[in-house]
Amino acid sequence: MNPATSPDNVHTGPAVERRRVHADIPDDKAMLKAAAQLTRDIDKARPEIYWPDMLVSAFAGYALLAGAILLEPTWLAVLSGVLAIYPLYRALLFIHEISHLHRDALPGFRTAWNLVVGIPMLTPSLMYDSPHRIHHSRQRYGTAEDPEYMPLALMKPWSLPFFVLVAALAPIALVVRWGVLAPIGVVIPAVRRFAWERFSTLAINPDFRRRPADEKDRNWFLFQQAGCSLWALFLMSTPFWLGWKPLLVAMAVTGAVATFNQLRTLVAHLWENDGEAMTVTAQYLDSVNVPHWIAGLWAPVGLRYHATHHLMPSLPYHSLHEAHKRISAHLGAGSTFDEASHKGMWPLVGRIAKSTMGRRG
């Protein structure tokens, strides 16, 4: 393969003409055809990759979190807490994979992930699963109905740091959601409806309102809600018999996980759509690939290939690197496919920030 088109050497400089994303960009049929044809043999989720990756990440994170609570001296506890952030972050990101897994793929994985990660971190898969599929809808991506889209590049400069830093409050919000609103909602239907519509989705669009759950999902969602509510109530009780330290340390670490994830989310798209329905190619170009291997550290579980994922949402995370390599080699440098590849996180932050500078005030 030509090194110029390898995934860690994709053209992301002057050779690629950068265009502003807009809804009228026509579909590149050659790219869509290549994406479908070149990846048919790597479209199956492999349990020998999913299970150990998720379980090792989760238990390593919990062990380090326990160290942050229990270890002495203080510097060792702080180090353990800092090290806990990454494996917990990686384990949590499997919520994205779950939203795209076929119901018959990886038997037991959804339940295991919720028991091991989703419920303990108060972020069950119900908060992402169904709503995330709206984000991949051809008619609703980037519109007011998309729970995961805000036109950040078209907003005020102060919106970017606020967008990232507000995520640090996520642990408090989740404890309130499951430990306060859920129990009250059992006896007050209006609170139950309010909590479901406004606080049961990992949404960044403040105008999104979640619709009632499908009948087929209600028992599964009830299991997750009950588990989160019981765990949140347990966490709220710990200061009375364990003191405040365990809860505060856990919330500090998970708040850091949420903030780190929000920073990754900031550069997952270019956020240049103003609310119109977009073609698949326009959605692709509004999404981001960062092919360099370093991006796999801050965007793990395949998320450094977020644009490629938007072309093939059902492709498992462990196949995205190979898919990106094949399509890049087939279409070549300077293609539409190449346009979604970027150099790194900070150039992307700079691009989005620069776009907001004309909107001061």
TANOR-V20750 format. One line per field, one symbol per residue. burial: b if it has 24 or more other ideal C-beta (glycine too) atoms within 12 Angstrom, else e. A space follows every 10 residues. Layout:
burial = ???
This chain:
burial = eeeebebbeb bbeeebebee bbbebeebee bbebbeebbe ebbebeeeeb eebbbebbeb bbebbeebbe eeeeeebeeb bbbbbbbbbb bbbbbbbbbb beeeebeebb eebbebbbbb bbbbbbbbbb bbbbbbbbeb bbbebbbbbb bbbbbeeebb eebbeebbeb bbbbbbbbbb bbeebeeeee ebeebbeebb bbbbbeebeb eebeeeeeeb beebbebbbe bbebbbeeee eeeeebbebb bbbbbbbbbb bbbbbbbbbb bbbbebebbb bbbbbbbbbb bbeebbebbb bbbbbbbbbb bbbbbbbbbb bbbbbbbbbb bebebbbbbb bbbbbeebbe bbbebbeeee e
